[in-house]
Amino acid sequence: MSGGEYIKEKLIIDKTEEEKKLELIISIIKTKRELESNNKNFEYAEEGLIDYYSYQIKADQAKLDYLVKKAKEKGIILDMINEIYLNKNKVI
């Protein structure tokens, strides 16, 4: 084996549609939390961090918009029940 070769050790298993949907829901919830946290931090930010939190908020919002669009395309309805269930079962 020369230095540039790579040997595949195990098969990559594709995720089921349900696993993909659950991952998307978890990403949406985490992004919502990050956005909320950055909004709170922005409120108390000192001069040097105002721009930082502004960019973080804008990035989080763009990510959330994208994830919600993907969820709608897949027919996923993210409501409070899903969020409570995921929190209660420590999925996120």
Secondary structure, DSSP 8 states (H G I E B T S, - for coil): --TT-----S------HHHHHHHHHHHHHHHHHHHHHHHHHHHT--GGGHHHHHHHHHHHHHHHHHHHHHHHHTT----HHHHHHHHHTT--
